[in-house]
């Protein structure tokens, strides 16, 4: 199912491109909403393990997920 996460430190299209380039091989198509504040990242998440892996990998490239 598609899930949307709020993320810190996403400022521009280059940030969105970095997220997509780094993570799309593992997670499929990723959408980044630069119009939202905080910015939103939508990705296909199948289970809790893949959600945890996505959050960890986002953090590793400098974009922490904001827990709601």
Legacy VTK file of the C-alpha trace (Angstrom):
# vtk DataFile Version 3.0
C-alpha trace
ASCII
DATASET POLYDATA
POINTS 68 float
0.000 0.000 0.000
1.124 3.529 -0.593
2.147 5.394 2.523
3.061 9.060 2.947
5.738 10.194 5.376
6.643 13.713 6.470
10.387 14.316 6.237
12.919 16.901 7.393
15.655 18.611 5.361
14.014 18.271 1.930
14.413 21.713 0.422
14.408 21.466 -3.359
14.144 19.318 -6.466
17.765 18.198 -6.020
16.817 16.693 -2.640
13.859 14.918 -4.250
16.097 13.600 -7.029
18.623 12.313 -4.485
15.895 10.439 -2.583
14.555 8.913 -5.793
17.997 8.021 -7.123
19.075 6.449 -3.845
15.942 4.523 -2.919
13.821 3.725 -5.992
15.814 0.551 -6.732
14.743 -0.842 -3.357
11.284 0.689 -2.950
9.920 1.346 -6.447
8.403 4.654 -7.496
8.772 7.416 -4.921
6.782 10.659 -5.007
8.102 13.776 -3.257
5.642 16.599 -2.565
7.704 19.790 -2.447
4.536 21.885 -1.985
3.774 20.498 1.472
5.326 21.778 4.681
6.904 19.671 6.045
7.709 17.947 2.754
6.015 14.619 2.070
7.420 11.431 0.576
5.000 8.787 -0.719
6.229 5.250 -1.275
4.851 1.715 -1.621
5.250 -0.006 1.769
4.326 -3.681 2.085
4.979 -4.403 5.766
6.486 -3.030 8.975
9.948 -4.331 8.071
10.015 -2.428 4.778
8.706 0.691 6.542
11.525 0.490 9.090
14.072 -0.056 6.305
12.717 2.960 4.376
12.933 5.217 7.435
16.467 4.010 8.178
17.671 4.540 4.609
16.066 8.005 4.444
17.931 8.921 7.624
21.209 7.579 6.218
20.995 9.982 3.256
20.129 12.918 5.533
16.321 13.084 5.496
14.811 12.094 8.822
11.182 10.965 8.887
9.025 12.934 11.328
7.025 10.602 13.549
3.454 11.801 13.785
LINES 1 69
68 0 1 2 3 4 5 6 7 8 9 10 11 12 13 14 15 16 17 18 19 20 21 22 23 24 25 26 27 28 29 30 31 32 33 34 35 36 37 38 39 40 41 42 43 44 45 46 47 48 49 50 51 52 53 54 55 56 57 58 59 60 61 62 63 64 65 66 67
